Amino acid sequence: MARGWSPVSLIARKPRIKIAAVAFLLCVVYFCWARIVESSTSIQRGHGVPESDLQTFASHAINNTVVIVPVNTGMLHLMENLLCSLSATSFDPKSILFWALDEGAQTTLNGKGFATYRDATLWAESGNLNVHGNTPAYHRMMRQRPQFFIDFLSTGYDVLMIDADLVFWQSPLVIMPQNDSDRAAVDMVYSTDAREFYTSHDAFQDEYRRGSLVPPICNGLFWMKSSNETISLWSEMVDVFEAPSWRMGIYRSRVFQDDQRGMDVLLNDGRAGVVGPFPSGITQDMIPKSNSKTRLNVRLLDQTQVVNGQLFMFRENTYAESLKKLRGEGKDRIAAHMNWNTESITKEEGARKKKIFFLDENGDCKA
């Protein structure tokens, strides 16, 4: 007698069909889950900048550049430390336009007489979200930044972006293009997030970022020109972050991850190239050949003049040697960023250890 046929018996006899069936069921489950997640976390598109904020931008622009510092309530103490460091430079802190991420920060900053900008449609939390490593809420907040830059750069103003966890020994304006011809030749100026100094590590072969054309950049300190090309970078990033999880979920979580790594991906797709003057350790012969794609000119800041947290905290000897050499050339340090691994040491603890936390126990500036 012939054996009876059924889908169950067929699957039991055919291992390949069994695997395919399981894979199909997993896809269905993932798709349903992704739609639920997407509906609860998708970014709301902005609707431009109100006229009152445009007037604020205009009143704070320095040679068409607005200095932006994003801050929420949990980061206000670091913002105060930033301002304390700036008090010893020629820069006027009242020139800053604070991007208030939550209502509490806006209220506090306005009460101190500072100008603020806030888009209440963007999701934010008030706590210090990466005290001991980055949290899901922190990453969600980072997904808001591209939309902000689309709205801001679309007004025609250039941006000098400064995270609240920076300190300065010179005016931050020195990292910007200093004249019209230089500004015409450069589309963006970036600090780097490389884990090694370029004097001892090939800048264009870095395992932590996403390509070999532009070394790792840091979205915590940069200057960017307003143009269709720069706005398109942030627009493409928003498209990735807003895409359904079933289509972009793995790519987003494994490759893009956040606004900084997303920018690394986009700058390394052939549209951008590094231009001089180069940071110590990079020479013209090291620069990859250009291609036919539209190019954005990226200038990298010197790693000793503007040092990231990983180098400042964990490459102390090399940094000290590089700083001594820098000063021997008649130059000096400009800034340090507290973007070290906070799973190892918190920002405030690390800043105190490295003597770049300038507030006393009462919160008063002692720089």
C-alpha positions in Angstrom: 0.0 0.0 0.0 1.3 3.5 -0.9 2.3 5.6 2.0 -0.1 8.5 2.8 1.0 12.0 1.9 0.8 15.1 4.1 2.9 18.3 4.5 4.1 16.9 7.9 5.2 13.6 6.4 6.9 15.4 3.5 8.8 17.7 5.8 9.8 14.7 7.9 11.3 13.0 4.9 13.0 16.0 3.3 15.6 17.7 5.5 16.0 20.6 3.0 12.3 21.3 3.0 12.3 21.1 6.8 15.1 23.8 7.0 13.3 26.0 4.4 10.0 25.7 6.4 11.7 26.7 9.6 13.5 29.6 7.9 10.2 30.8 6.4 8.5 30.7 9.8 11.4 32.6 11.4 11.1 35.3 8.7 7.3 35.6 9.3 7.9 36.0 13.1 10.7 38.5 12.5 8.6 40.5 10.0 5.7 40.8 12.5 8.0 41.7 15.4 9.9 44.3 13.2 6.6 46.0 12.3 5.7 46.3 16.0 9.1 47.7 16.9 9.2 50.0 13.9 5.8 51.6 14.9 7.1 52.3 18.4 10.5 53.7 17.7 10.4 55.4 14.2 11.7 58.9 14.0 9.2 61.7 13.3 10.3 63.9 10.5 10.8 67.6 11.3 9.0 70.4 9.6 11.7 73.0 9.1 12.8 75.7 11.6 10.4 78.3 13.0 11.1 81.9 12.2 11.9 82.7 15.8 14.7 80.1 15.7 16.0 81.4 12.4 16.4 84.8 14.0 18.3 83.2 16.8 20.6 81.4 14.3 21.2 84.7 12.6 22.1 86.6 15.8 24.6 83.9 16.8 26.2 83.2 13.5 30.0 83.9 13.3 31.0 84.2 9.6 27.8 82.2 8.7 28.7 79.5 11.3 26.6 78.7 14.4 28.3 77.0 17.3 25.9 74.2 18.5 26.3 72.3 21.8 23.6 69.6 22.4 22.8 69.0 26.1 20.1 67.3 28.2 19.6 67.7 31.9 21.8 64.8 32.8 24.8 66.4 31.0 24.4 69.9 32.4 27.4 69.4 34.8 29.6 68.5 31.8 28.3 71.6 30.0 29.3 73.7 32.9 32.8 72.2 32.8 33.0 73.0 29.1 32.0 76.6 29.8 34.6 76.8 32.5 37.3 75.7 30.1 36.2 78.2 27.5 36.4 81.0 30.1 40.2 80.8 29.8 40.1 81.3 26.0 39.2 84.2 23.8 35.9 82.6 22.9 32.7 84.1 24.2 30.4 81.3 25.6 27.4 83.5 24.9 28.0 82.8 21.2 26.9 79.3 21.7 23.4 78.2 20.7 22.5 75.2 22.9 20.5 72.4 21.4 18.3 71.6 24.4 17.3 68.0 24.2 14.8 68.1 26.9 12.6 70.7 28.6 14.6 70.7 31.8 17.8 71.6 30.0 16.1 74.4 28.1 14.6 75.9 31.2 18.0 75.8 33.0 19.9 77.3 30.1 17.4 80.0 29.4 17.5 80.9 33.1 21.3 81.4 32.8 20.8 83.7 29.9 21.9 81.3 27.1 20.2 80.9 23.7 18.5 77.6 23.1 16.9 75.6 20.3 14.6 72.7 20.9 12.5 70.5 18.6 10.0 68.8 20.9 9.1 66.3 18.2 12.4 64.6 18.6 12.6 61.9 21.3 14.8 62.6 24.3 15.4 61.6 27.9 16.7 63.7 30.7 19.1 61.3 32.4 22.9 60.9 31.8 22.5 57.9 29.5 26.0 56.6 29.1 27.4 56.8 32.6 28.7 53.2 32.3 28.5 52.4 28.7 26.0 53.3 26.0 22.3 52.4 26.7 19.5 51.7 24.2 18.0 55.0 25.2 21.3 56.7 24.3 21.4 55.1 20.9 17.8 56.1 20.3 18.7 59.7 21.1 21.7 59.5 18.7 19.2 58.5 16.0 17.7 62.0 16.4 20.8 63.9 15.4 20.6 63.4 11.6 17.2 65.0 11.4 18.5 68.0 13.4 21.3 68.5 11.0 19.0 68.3 8.0 16.8 71.0 9.5 19.7 73.1 10.5 21.9 73.0 7.4 18.8 73.5 5.2 18.6 77.0 6.6 21.9 77.9 4.9 24.0 78.2 8.0 27.2 76.2 8.6 27.5 74.4 11.9 30.3 74.0 14.4 29.2 71.0 16.5 30.6 70.6 20.0 29.6 67.9 22.4 29.2 68.9 26.0 31.9 66.5 27.2 34.7 68.5 25.6 37.2 70.9 27.1 39.1 73.6 25.3 42.5 75.3 25.8 42.0 77.5 22.7 38.9 79.0 21.1 37.0 76.3 19.2 36.8 78.7 16.2 40.4 77.9 15.3 39.4 74.6 13.9 37.2 76.2 11.2 38.3 77.4 7.8 39.8 80.8 8.4 39.2 82.6 5.1 36.9 82.4 2.1 39.3 80.5 -0.1 39.8 77.9 2.6 36.1 77.6 3.2 35.6 77.1 -0.6 38.1 74.2 -0.6 36.7 72.3 2.5 33.3 70.9 3.0 33.8 69.6 6.6 36.4 69.5 9.3 36.4 66.5 11.6 38.1 65.3 14.7 39.0 61.7 14.6 37.9 58.7 16.7 40.8 56.4 15.9 42.0 54.2 18.8 45.7 54.8 17.8 47.8 57.7 16.8 48.4 58.0 13.1 52.2 58.3 13.8 52.1 54.6 14.8 49.1 53.3 13.0 48.0 53.4 9.3 45.1 55.9 9.3 43.5 54.3 6.3 43.4 50.8 7.6 41.3 51.0 10.8 39.3 48.0 12.0 36.9 50.1 14.0 35.3 51.9 11.1 33.8 51.4 7.7 36.2 52.0 4.9 39.7 52.9 3.7 39.1 56.3 2.1 38.4 58.5 5.2 39.8 57.5 8.6 37.4 57.2 11.6 35.7 60.5 12.3 34.0 61.8 15.4 30.5 63.4 15.3 31.3 65.0 18.7 33.4 67.8 17.2 33.1 68.9 13.6 32.5 71.9 11.3 30.3 71.3 8.3 29.3 73.6 5.4 25.7 74.0 4.4 25.3 72.5 0.9 23.1 70.0 -1.0 25.9 67.4 -0.7 26.3 67.7 3.1 22.5 67.7 3.7 22.2 64.6 1.5 24.5 62.8 3.9 22.1 63.3 6.8 19.1 62.6 4.6 20.5 59.2 3.6 21.3 58.4 7.2 17.7 59.2 8.3 16.5 56.9 5.5 18.5 54.1 6.9 17.4 54.7 10.5 13.7 55.0 9.4 13.6 52.0 7.0 11.6 49.0 8.1 13.6 46.6 10.3 12.8 43.7 7.9 14.7 45.6 5.2 17.4 47.5 7.0 17.4 46.1 10.6 20.6 44.0 10.3 22.5 46.6 8.3 21.5 49.3 10.7 22.5 47.4 13.8 25.7 45.8 12.5 27.1 48.5 10.1 25.5 51.9 10.7 24.8 51.5 14.4 24.6 55.3 15.2 25.1 58.7 13.5 28.9 58.6 13.9 29.4 55.1 12.3 26.8 55.9 9.7 28.8 59.0 8.7 31.9 56.8 8.4 30.0 54.5 6.0 28.8 57.4 3.8 32.1 59.2 3.7 33.8 55.9 2.6 31.5 55.1 -0.3 33.6 57.0 -2.7 32.0 60.5 -2.4 34.6 61.9 0.0 38.3 62.3 0.3 40.8 63.7 2.8 42.5 67.1 2.0 45.3 69.0 3.7 46.7 70.3 5.8 47.0 66.8 7.2 47.3 65.7 10.8 50.7 64.4 12.0 51.2 60.9 10.6 49.3 61.4 7.3 51.2 62.5 4.2 50.0 63.2 0.7 51.4 59.9 -0.7 49.1 58.0 1.7 45.9 59.6 0.4 43.8 57.1 -1.7 43.3 57.9 -5.3 40.1 59.9 -6.1 37.4 58.5 -8.4 34.7 59.9 -10.6 32.1 60.3 -8.0 31.1 63.7 -6.5 33.7 64.4 -3.8 33.3 66.0 -0.5 36.6 67.4 0.9 37.2 66.3 4.5 39.9 67.9 6.7 41.1 65.9 9.7 42.2 67.7 12.9 45.5 66.8 14.4 45.2 64.0 17.0 47.4 65.8 19.5 45.8 69.2 19.1 42.3 67.8 19.3 42.6 64.5 21.2 39.8 61.9 21.6 39.2 60.2 24.8 40.7 56.8 23.9 44.0 58.4 23.1 43.9 60.9 25.9 43.0 58.2 28.6 44.7 55.1 27.3 47.7 56.3 25.3 49.1 58.6 27.9 52.8 58.2 27.1 52.4 58.6 23.3 50.2 61.7 23.9 52.7 63.3 26.2 55.5 62.7 23.7 53.4 64.1 20.9 52.4 67.1 22.9 56.0 67.9 23.7 56.9 67.7 20.0 53.8 69.9 19.1 54.9 72.6 21.5 58.4 72.4 20.2 56.9 73.4 16.8 55.4 76.5 18.3 51.9 75.0 18.4 49.7 73.8 21.3 46.7 71.6 22.2 43.2 72.9 21.4 40.7 70.4 22.9 40.2 67.1 24.5 37.1 64.9 24.3 35.8 62.7 27.1 34.6 60.0 24.7 36.6 57.2 26.2 35.0 53.8 27.1 32.7 54.7 30.0 32.5 51.0 30.9 36.1 51.4 32.1 35.7 54.8 33.8 32.9 57.4 33.9 33.3 60.7 32.2 33.5 62.7 35.4 35.8 60.2 37.1 38.1 60.2 34.1 38.1 64.0 33.8 39.1 64.4 37.4 41.8 61.8 37.0 43.2 63.6 33.9 42.7 67.0 35.6 40.3 68.3 33.0 37.3 68.6 35.3 37.5 72.3 36.3 34.5 72.6 38.7 35.0 72.4 42.5 32.8 70.6 44.9 30.3 73.5 44.8 30.2 73.5 41.0 32.2 76.7 40.8 34.7 77.2 38.0 38.3 77.0 39.1 40.0 77.0 35.7 
